[in-house]
Amino acid sequence: MLKVSPRANLNLNFVLKVHSTMVYQWLQKLSEHFFAFNVFRYITFRAFISFFTAFFVCYFWGPKFIRHLVKKHFGQNVRDDGPQTHLKKQGTPTMGGALMLMSILISALLWTDLSNWLVLVTLLVTFGFGAIGYVDDWLKVSKKNTKGLPGRLRLAIEFLIVIVACAALVHTHTINTLVYFPFFKQFSVDLGWFYPIFAALVVVGTANAVNLTDGLDGLAIVPVIIVAGTLGIFAYVTGHKEISSYLNIPHLVGASELSTLATAVMAAGLGFLWFNTYPAQVFMGDVGSLSLGGFLGIMAVFTNNELLMLILGGVFVVEALSVITQVVSFKLTGKRVFKMAPIHHHFELKGLDETKIIVRFWIISILLAVLSLATLKLR
């Protein structure tokens, strides 16, 4: 019979206990002996430390990750019918979104409460959409074309993920089925069991709108950072009973924990921007744009800001509408409304410098974020 000393048995139990809890929960327990560790009990502190964790993982891992993409010949395939200035971007490493996802995951494992169902579903949607984007990117790179996954199949899988996830949360009464209107207090519509379908429209629409926006160096990632930060604020106040009561907004138990994920997304985005700013060393690819768009969409759902996303994500909305308008106009009349869609290409072909387009879109995103935050007091 194997004999284990009491001290060895104690050490084993300690190790198992550490691995069975989140790192921050273990650090919380140390507060019983060291008062300084008490800060890990606060979501706000963990949100800050989650931010720096994700940023430095992305920043320090970035160069090695980019070299790996170059070594594997994971280069961007540029459309021949696009702006001629983009031809020089042919071969730039893509699939950089995987770097952000790894940074977000590491930060989440360290500082976020993974027993929270809202957190788990948010990660499920984010990484589920990321997996779809990864396959799409892989097909584009391996076949050396710009088609990737069939559009209908991609949309079907995206809708399936969100509908199943939201239906499960509705069934367990984790979330409600009310849709609230921005700028109007106490005005909502109960969609009942149609809500998961509505939520899927919001999430899938947001994800694909971000995907369409990702066409210039740094154009998509900064609005993503701004919107993620704004939704992180909404998540914190939504999950805080006293603050949500004071602001007269719907309270959702556990929603505050999502703010730690929001700060991780912001920081991973900043770390990625270090390498993605003009001229880009790496592109995020569909693995990045779909996953980040999915994250923004599901955050809007969990904070009851589905309709507010039309304002907050205005840059993404306009980009998507420009494509829809272009396609519908051409099919009905044979004429194009824009020189090229999405609309950022239209401005390029009109002679605007790429960096000027990018920075102006960033400015618009900030203005829309401030307007969205104003609804906290106005509605």
DRENKEVEX-197233 format. One line per 10 residues: number of its first residue (from 0); for each residue x, y, z of C-alpha. Coordinates in nm, 2 decimals. Layout:
// residues N
NUM) X:Y:Z | ... $
// end
This chain:
// residues 379
0) 0.00:0.00:0.00 | 0.13:0.35:-0.10 | 0.20:0.56:0.21 | 0.20:0.94:0.18 | 0.33:1.16:0.45 | 0.09:1.41:0.61 | 0.29:1.70:0.48 | 0.29:1.56:0.12 | -0.08:1.49:0.14 | -0.14:1.85:0.26 $
10) 0.07:1.99:-0.04 | -0.13:1.77:-0.28 | -0.46:1.90:-0.14 | -0.33:2.25:-0.17 | -0.23:2.21:-0.54 | -0.57:2.05:-0.62 | -0.75:2.33:-0.44 | -0.56:2.59:-0.64 | -0.63:2.43:-0.97 | -0.99:2.38:-0.89 $
20) -1.05:2.76:-0.85 | -0.98:3.07:-1.06 | -0.64:3.23:-0.98 | -0.82:3.54:-0.85 | -1.03:3.33:-0.61 | -0.72:3.18:-0.47 | -0.57:3.53:-0.43 | -0.90:3.63:-0.25 | -0.84:3.36:0.01 | -0.50:3.51:0.08 $
30) -0.69:3.83:0.20 | -0.77:3.64:0.52 | -0.40:3.67:0.60 | -0.29:3.96:0.40 | -0.53:4.26:0.37 | -0.37:4.38:0.04 | -0.51:4.08:-0.14 | -0.87:4.20:-0.06 | -0.86:4.41:-0.39 | -0.92:4.08:-0.58 $
40) -1.27:4.07:-0.44 | -1.36:4.38:-0.66 | -1.47:4.34:-1.02 | -1.33:4.69:-1.10 | -0.98:4.59:-0.99 | -1.00:4.26:-1.18 | -1.12:4.45:-1.49 | -0.81:4.67:-1.47 | -0.57:4.38:-1.42 | -0.75:4.18:-1.70 $
50) -0.68:4.47:-1.93 | -0.30:4.48:-1.87 | -0.28:4.10:-1.88 | -0.44:4.08:-2.22 | -0.24:4.37:-2.36 | 0.10:4.25:-2.25 | 0.03:3.89:-2.37 | -0.07:4.03:-2.71 | 0.22:4.28:-2.72 | 0.50:4.04:-2.63 $
60) 0.36:3.74:-2.82 | 0.28:3.94:-3.13 | 0.62:3.94:-3.31 | 0.67:3.57:-3.26 | 0.31:3.51:-3.38 | 0.36:3.72:-3.69 | 0.68:3.54:-3.78 | 0.49:3.21:-3.75 | 0.23:3.34:-3.99 | 0.49:3.44:-4.24 $
70) 0.67:3.11:-4.20 | 0.34:2.92:-4.28 | 0.27:3.16:-4.57 | -0.06:3.27:-4.42 | -0.07:3.58:-4.64 | -0.37:3.80:-4.74 | -0.52:3.75:-5.08 | -0.62:4.09:-5.22 | -0.91:4.12:-5.47 | -0.81:4.23:-5.82 $
80) -1.12:4.45:-5.85 | -1.05:4.65:-5.54 | -0.86:4.97:-5.50 | -0.52:4.95:-5.68 | -0.34:5.08:-5.37 | -0.43:4.76:-5.19 | -0.23:4.54:-5.43 | 0.08:4.63:-5.23 | -0.08:4.46:-4.93 | -0.09:4.12:-5.11 $
90) 0.09:3.86:-4.89 | 0.06:4.06:-4.56 | 0.01:3.80:-4.28 | -0.36:3.74:-4.19 | -0.54:3.55:-3.92 | -0.39:3.78:-3.66 | -0.73:3.77:-3.48 | -0.61:3.44:-3.33 | -0.35:3.64:-3.14 | -0.62:3.85:-2.98 $
100) -0.83:3.54:-2.89 | -0.54:3.38:-2.72 | -0.48:3.69:-2.52 | -0.85:3.72:-2.42 | -0.86:3.36:-2.32 | -0.56:3.38:-2.10 | -0.69:3.69:-1.93 | -1.03:3.53:-1.88 | -0.89:3.21:-1.73 | -0.69:3.42:-1.48 $
110) -0.93:3.70:-1.37 | -1.29:3.62:-1.47 | -1.55:3.41:-1.29 | -1.60:3.11:-1.52 | -1.88:2.98:-1.31 | -2.09:3.27:-1.43 | -2.32:3.15:-1.72 | -2.32:3.49:-1.89 | -1.94:3.48:-1.90 | -1.95:3.12:-2.04 $
120) -2.20:3.20:-2.31 | -2.01:3.51:-2.41 | -1.69:3.31:-2.45 | -1.89:3.04:-2.64 | -2.02:3.29:-2.89 | -1.69:3.47:-2.92 | -1.48:3.16:-2.98 | -1.75:2.99:-3.17 | -1.76:3.27:-3.42 | -1.38:3.28:-3.41 $
130) -1.37:2.91:-3.51 | -1.60:2.99:-3.81 | -1.37:3.27:-3.91 | -1.06:3.05:-3.87 | -1.20:2.79:-4.11 | -1.30:3.07:-4.35 | -0.95:3.22:-4.34 | -0.79:2.88:-4.37 | -0.98:2.80:-4.69 | -0.89:3.14:-4.83 $
140) -0.52:3.09:-4.76 | -0.50:2.73:-4.86 | -0.69:2.78:-5.19 | -0.54:3.12:-5.26 | -0.88:3.29:-5.32 | -1.11:3.53:-5.14 | -1.43:3.31:-5.12 | -1.37:3.09:-4.81 | -1.68:2.93:-4.65 | -2.01:2.94:-4.84 $
150) -2.20:3.24:-4.71 | -2.52:3.06:-4.63 | -2.34:2.78:-4.44 | -2.15:3.04:-4.24 | -2.46:3.23:-4.15 | -2.65:2.91:-4.06 | -2.38:2.81:-3.81 | -2.37:3.15:-3.66 | -2.74:3.17:-3.61 | -2.75:2.82:-3.46 $
160) -2.48:2.90:-3.20 | -2.66:3.22:-3.08 | -3.02:3.08:-3.09 | -2.93:2.77:-2.89 | -2.73:2.97:-2.64 | -2.99:3.24:-2.58 | -3.28:2.99:-2.58 | -3.10:2.80:-2.30 | -3.06:3.12:-2.10 | -3.42:3.22:-2.15 $
170) -3.53:2.87:-2.05 | -3.34:2.90:-1.72 | -3.46:3.25:-1.66 | -3.10:3.38:-1.67 | -3.20:3.66:-1.91 | -3.54:3.81:-1.99 | -3.71:3.85:-2.33 | -3.77:4.22:-2.31 | -3.63:4.46:-2.58 | -3.58:4.81:-2.45 $
180) -3.58:5.13:-2.65 | -3.30:5.38:-2.60 | -3.39:5.73:-2.47 | -3.73:5.61:-2.34 | -3.77:5.49:-1.98 | -3.98:5.19:-1.90 | -4.07:5.14:-2.27 | -4.01:4.78:-2.38 | -4.15:4.50:-2.59 | -4.17:4.14:-2.47 $
190) -4.07:3.90:-2.76 | -4.12:3.58:-2.56 | -3.98:3.28:-2.73 | -3.90:3.48:-3.04 | -3.63:3.66:-2.85 | -3.35:3.41:-2.92 | -3.42:3.47:-3.29 | -3.40:3.84:-3.24 | -3.09:3.81:-3.04 | -2.93:3.60:-3.31 $
200) -3.01:3.87:-3.57 | -2.83:4.13:-3.35 | -2.53:3.91:-3.29 | -2.49:3.78:-3.64 | -2.56:4.12:-3.79 | -2.30:4.28:-3.56 | -2.04:4.02:-3.64 | -2.07:4.04:-4.01 | -2.09:4.42:-4.00 | -1.75:4.43:-3.82 $
210) -1.62:4.18:-4.08 | -1.72:4.42:-4.36 | -1.56:4.71:-4.18 | -1.22:4.53:-4.16 | -1.09:4.67:-4.49 | -0.82:4.93:-4.40 | -0.53:4.92:-4.16 | -0.67:4.97:-3.81 | -1.01:5.08:-3.93 | -1.21:4.81:-3.76 $
220) -1.01:4.74:-3.44 | -1.04:5.09:-3.29 | -1.42:5.11:-3.32 | -1.42:4.76:-3.17 | -1.22:4.88:-2.87 | -1.44:5.18:-2.82 | -1.77:4.98:-2.84 | -1.63:4.71:-2.62 | -1.53:4.96:-2.35 | -1.87:5.13:-2.37 $
230) -2.05:4.79:-2.34 | -1.82:4.71:-2.05 | -1.95:5.01:-1.87 | -2.31:4.91:-1.95 | -2.24:4.56:-1.82 | -2.10:4.69:-1.49 | -2.39:4.92:-1.42 | -2.65:4.66:-1.54 | -2.51:4.40:-1.29 | -2.48:4.65:-1.00 $
240) -2.81:4.65:-0.82 | -2.78:5.00:-0.66 | -2.65:5.17:-0.97 | -2.90:5.01:-1.21 | -3.18:5.11:-0.97 | -3.05:5.47:-0.95 | -3.02:5.49:-1.33 | -3.36:5.31:-1.37 | -3.22:5.05:-1.61 | -3.28:4.68:-1.61 $
250) -3.08:4.48:-1.36 | -2.92:4.15:-1.46 | -2.75:3.95:-1.18 | -2.39:3.86:-1.28 | -2.37:4.10:-1.57 | -2.10:4.31:-1.40 | -1.86:4.01:-1.44 | -1.87:4.07:-1.82 | -1.68:4.40:-1.77 | -1.36:4.19:-1.71 $
260) -1.40:4.04:-2.05 | -1.47:4.38:-2.21 | -1.14:4.52:-2.08 | -0.96:4.21:-2.20 | -1.10:4.26:-2.55 | -1.01:4.63:-2.54 | -0.65:4.55:-2.43 | -0.61:4.27:-2.68 | -0.73:4.51:-2.95 | -0.48:4.77:-2.84 $
270) -0.20:4.51:-2.85 | -0.31:4.41:-3.19 | -0.33:4.77:-3.31 | 0.04:4.80:-3.23 | 0.11:4.57:-3.52 | -0.20:4.65:-3.73 | -0.16:5.03:-3.76 | -0.07:5.17:-4.10 | 0.12:5.02:-4.27 | -0.01:4.69:-4.12 $
280) 0.23:4.41:-4.03 | -0.07:4.18:-3.98 | -0.44:4.16:-4.05 | -0.70:4.02:-3.81 | -0.88:3.81:-4.08 | -1.22:3.67:-4.03 | -1.11:3.48:-3.72 | -1.07:3.82:-3.56 | -1.35:4.03:-3.71 | -1.62:3.76:-3.66 $
290) -1.52:3.67:-3.31 | -1.49:4.03:-3.19 | -1.82:4.12:-3.37 | -1.98:3.83:-3.20 | -1.86:3.95:-2.87 | -2.00:4.30:-2.92 | -2.33:4.15:-3.03 | -2.38:3.92:-2.73 | -2.27:4.19:-2.49 | -2.54:4.42:-2.64 $
300) -2.79:4.14:-2.58 | -2.69:4.07:-2.22 | -2.69:4.45:-2.13 | -3.03:4.50:-2.30 | -2.88:4.73:-2.56 | -2.98:4.55:-2.87 | -3.14:4.86:-3.03 | -2.88:5.10:-2.90 | -2.62:4.91:-3.10 | -2.76:5.09:-3.41 $
310) -2.61:5.40:-3.26 | -2.32:5.27:-3.06 | -2.20:5.06:-3.35 | -2.30:5.32:-3.61 | -1.97:5.28:-3.81 | -2.04:4.91:-3.85 | -2.40:4.98:-3.94 | -2.32:5.23:-4.21 | -2.06:4.99:-4.36 | -2.31:4.71:-4.37 $
320) -2.59:4.93:-4.51 | -2.35:5.06:-4.78 | -2.30:4.70:-4.90 | -2.67:4.62:-4.89 | -2.76:4.94:-5.07 | -2.50:4.88:-5.34 | -2.62:4.52:-5.40 | -2.99:4.61:-5.41 | -2.94:4.91:-5.63 | -2.73:4.72:-5.88 $
330) -2.98:4.43:-5.90 | -3.28:4.65:-5.94 | -3.15:4.93:-6.16 | -2.81:4.81:-6.28 | -2.65:5.12:-6.13 | -2.42:5.16:-5.83 | -2.48:5.41:-5.56 | -2.12:5.41:-5.44 | -1.79:5.38:-5.64 | -1.73:5.07:-5.44 $
340) -1.87:4.91:-5.12 | -1.82:4.90:-4.83 | -1.82:5.27:-4.80 | -1.46:5.31:-4.69 | -1.36:5.20:-5.04 | -1.59:5.46:-5.19 | -1.40:5.73:-5.00 | -1.07:5.58:-5.11 | -1.17:5.59:-5.48 | -1.28:5.95:-5.43 $
350) -0.92:6.03:-5.35 | -0.92:6.05:-4.97 | -0.60:5.93:-4.80 | -0.63:5.59:-4.63 | -0.51:5.72:-4.29 | -0.75:6.02:-4.31 | -1.05:5.78:-4.36 | -0.93:5.56:-4.07 | -0.89:5.84:-3.82 | -1.22:6.01:-3.91 $
360) -1.40:5.68:-3.86 | -1.23:5.65:-3.52 | -1.36:6.00:-3.43 | -1.71:5.91:-3.53 | -1.70:5.60:-3.31 | -1.59:5.81:-3.01 | -1.88:6.05:-3.07 | -2.13:5.77:-3.10 | -2.00:5.61:-2.78 | -2.04:5.93:-2.58 $
370) -2.40:5.97:-2.72 | -2.48:5.61:-2.62 | -2.35:5.66:-2.27 | -2.57:5.96:-2.24 | -2.87:5.73:-2.26 | -2.79:5.60:-1.91 | -2.93:5.92:-1.77 | -3.17:6.01:-2.05 | -3.38:5.70:-2.06 $
// end
